[in-house]
Amino acid sequence: MAVNAKANFVFSSLGLAFLAGIGLMIGNIAPTIVTAYVDNPMFSVGNAGSVISINMFGNALGALIISFLLQKINWSRTAFFFLLVLVVSDLISIPINQPISLFFLRFVHGLSAGALMGITYAAIAQTSSPERIQALSYTMQLLFGGILIQLITPRIESLGTVVVWLPLVLFSAAGLLLCPLLKNRIPSGITLASDQSQKRAGNLVIGLALVSLFAFQTGQFAAFAYVIEVGINHNFSVEFTGASVAMGMWVGGPSALFVTWWSLRSGRAFPIVLASGIQIASISLLLFPISSFFLIGNIAWGIAFNIGFPICLGLYQS
């Protein structure tokens, strides 16, 4: 019985981590999407960036809306529906060459992805170790993201946008198989937090936590979305640029496992401040047209993000 319970816990944790990452996978390959549309004569550089920003705005709005409906919906069926929307919207995105049409479609995708994230995060928040599952999720995301960036970047010129949207279809399709984990609101095998007597944080603390999360995510994402374009602008080869970004994700991804081991032994403030400081330094390195700086900057960014963001996210999950 104990062995089965442990196996269920591991499977449920891995499943939740994967589901939580599906809605954000577009963010992990954002530089390739921007580059793919920068190369499209129908899109300006600003429009290429807007494809991602509109999608991510939809994510945020979708997560907000679903948060008011969590007690009224069937989590498993609703997640299944949103995953189907993700699959269809990514497939339809492949042939579209008109910015306005693509913006609308990506906004719909973002709403669905955000709603899926909201459902999954609600399940994660009810576990005894939300930071650890979230860290596992980001480890998986960046490892997969690094692989995709390494594979996609050299093929954008020859294959076009199909090479950036099709992998997202495959991730969403895989997520359809994991929806039963969300049955009856609490995933099977996950242990609920035992301390139910903990007082709710004040509104000021909650507000500051949300502002800090927004600032942390906005700052790093704004730089990351154009990182491949920065490398190309520095006259680095496409292969080196893609490999550098991928290396940052591959090295940075496993660093999130540090969170699963260290947990909150030193509180949240110190690792968040440390991670933010490293990110500022690493983004500064990307501005120099020196290949070694570009590689180090990407690796340092990956490490800092994967340590800081799961802990920052845990501010409002706890």
N, C-alpha and C positions, 0 to 999 in steps of 0.2 A: 504493500500500500504506500509506504513512504517513498519507494523508488518511483512508482507511478505518479505520485503527487509532485515529486521533484521534476520528473520528465514533463508533466503537464505545465508546470510553472515555467520551465525553460522554453518549451514550445510556444506558450502564450506570450511570453516576454519577447521572443524573437518575432512572432507574428505581429504583435502590437508595434514593435519597433519598425518593422517593414511598412505596415499600414500608415504609420505616422509620417514616414518619409516619402510616400508616393506624391502627396500634394506639394511637397517642396522639391521634388526631384528636378523640376524645371529650373529652379534657382541654382541647382548644382551644375547644370550645363548651360546656364545663362550666357556665358561668354561665347559659346559656339552658336547659339541662336542669334545673338547680336551680330556676330561676324557673318553668318549666313545671309542675313537681311541687309547688312551693309554692302555686300556684294551684289544684291538685287537692285537693278537700276530703277525699279518702281518705288524703292524705299530710300529715304535720306538717312543719314547717321542718327538723327534725332528720332525718326520713325522706328528705326531698328531697336533703339533703346526703349521706346514706348511699348513695343510688343511685350517686353518683359515687365515693365513698370505697371502697365494696365493689368496684366495677368496677376501680378503680386498684389495690386490694390484689390482685385476681385477676391484673392485669397483672404485678405484681412477682413473684407466685408462679409464674405461667406462664413468665416469662423465666428464673427460677431453675431450674425443673424441666427445661426444654428444654436448658439449658446442659450437663446431664449426658448428654444423648442426641444431641448434635450429630454425633458421629462414627459413630452407628449408624443414622441416618435419611437418606432421600433429601430433600434440602432443598426442591427444587422441588415435589414431590408433597405433602410435609407442609405447606408453606406454602399450597398450593392448598386442602388440606382445612381448615386453620384459617380461611382467608378465607371458605370456604363457611359455616363455623360462625358467623362474624361476620355474614354476610348474613342467615342464618336467625334468629339471636338478636335482631338489631335489628328485623327484621320482626315477630317475635312480641312484642317489647316494646311495640309501638304500642298494642294494645288492653288491655294489662294495667293494672288499677287496684288491685291488691292489693300492698302493700309487700313482704311476704315472698316472694311469687312473683317479683316483679320483682327483688328482691335476689338470689335464686338464679340467675335468668337472666343478670343483669349480671355475676355472679361467673363463670359459664361463659364469657360474652363476654370478660371480663378475662383468664381463663386462656388463651384462644385468641389474644387480641391480644398478650399478653405473650410467648407462644411464637413468634408471628410476628415480633415485635420481636427476640427472641433470635436467631432464624435470620438475620434481615437484618443485625443488628448484628455477628454473627459474620463475615458476608461483608465488611461495611464495615471491621471491625478488621483484615482481612488486606490492605487496600489501603495505598498509600503515604501517603495523606493522609486519615485517618479524621476529623479535626476539620473538614476542609473539606467533606466529603460530609455530615457531620452538620450543619454550619452551613447548607448548602444545604437539607437536609431541614427544618430549623426555619424557614427563610425561607419555604419552600413551605407549611408547616403554618400559619404565622401569617397569611400572605396569604390562604389559603383560609379559615382560621378567621375572619378579619376580615370577609370577604365573607359567610360564613354567619351570623355574629352580627348583621351589619347587616340581612340579609334575614329572619332568624328572629325576632328580638326583637319587632318590631311585630306579628307574626302569631301569637304564642303564644296570646293571648287568644281569637282567633277559630278557630284550627286545632287547638290543643291539642298533644299529644305527637307526633303524626305529623310535625310540622314539624321536630322535633329528631332523630328517629331515621331518617327517610328519607334525608337527605343522607349519613349514615354508610353506609347500604346502597349508595349510588352509589359512594362511595370504595372500599369493599371490592370491589365488582364490577369496578371499573377495575383494582384490584390483581391480580385473577385473570389478566389479560392479561400481567402482568409477571413471573409466577412462573418462566418459562423462564430469567430472568436468574440464578436461583439454582441452575441445573443444574450438577452435578458439583462442588458446594460453592463453587467460585470463579467469580464472574460473568464472563462474556465481556467482554473489553475493559478489565478492570481490572488495573492493574499492581500486583504484589505488592511489599511493602516489601523493599527490597534489602538492608538491613542485618539479617542473621539472627544476628549475633554479639552483639547487645545483650543484656546480662544482665537476667534477670528481677528485677523489683523485690521487695524483701523483704515478708514477710507484714504487717508493721506498716504499711508504706507503702500496701500494697493495702487494708488494713483502714481506714486513715484516709481514703483516697480514696473508698471506698464510703460511709463515714459522712458525709463532706463532700457527696457527691452526694445522699445521702438528705436531709440537712438543707437543702441548697439547694433541692431539688425540693419537699420537704414544706412549707417556709415559703412559697414563692411560690404553690404550688398552693392552699394553704388559704385564702389571701387572694383569689386569682383566682376560685375557684369561686363566691363570694358577691358578686362585685363588682357585678353588675347589681342584686342585692337591696339593696346598700349605696346605689347611686344612687337607686333607687326610694324607699328609706327617707329619703333626703335631699330627697324631693319633687321630684326632677328628672323631666322627662318621659321616657317609655319611649323615644321616638325619640332624645332627646339622650343618654340612658344607653347605648343600644345603639351609637349612632354614636361615642361616646367610647371605648368598649371596642374597637370595630372600628378606630378611628383608631390606638389604641395598637398593635394588631396590624399594621396596614398600615405604620406608620412604623417600628415595632420589627422587623418581619420582615426587611426589607432590610438592617438593621444587622448581621444575622448574616453578610452577605457580607463585612463587615469582617474577620471571622475567616479567611475564605478568602484574603484578601489579606495580612493581617498574620501569619497562622499563629502560630508560637510565638517570634517575634523577641524578645519581652520575657519569655519564660517563661510559666508558667501562674499563678503566685501573684498577680502584680500585676493582671491583668485580672479574676481571680475576686474578689479583695478589692474592687476598684473597682466591679464589677457588683453585688456583694452590698450595698455601701454605698449605691449608687444605689437599689437595690430597697427598702431599709429606708426611705429618704427618700420614695420614691414611694408606698409603701403608707401612710405617715403622712399624705400629702396627701389620700388617699382618705377619711380620717376626718373631714375638714372639709366641712361642707355648703355649699361654694362651688364653683360650676360650673367656673370656670377651674382651680381646684386639682384637681378630679376629672379633667378632660381632661388636664392636664399630668401628673398622677400615672399615668394609664393609658399615656401615650406614653413616659414615662421608664421605667416598668416593662417595656414591650415592648422598648425598646432594651437595657436592662441584662440582661434575661433572655437575649436572643438573642446577646449577646456572651459572657456568663458560662457559660451552660449547655453549649454545645458544647465549650468548653475544659475545663469540669469533667468532662464525660462522657469526654473524651479521657484523663483521668487513668488510667482502668483499661482503655482500649482500646489504650494504647501499651505 
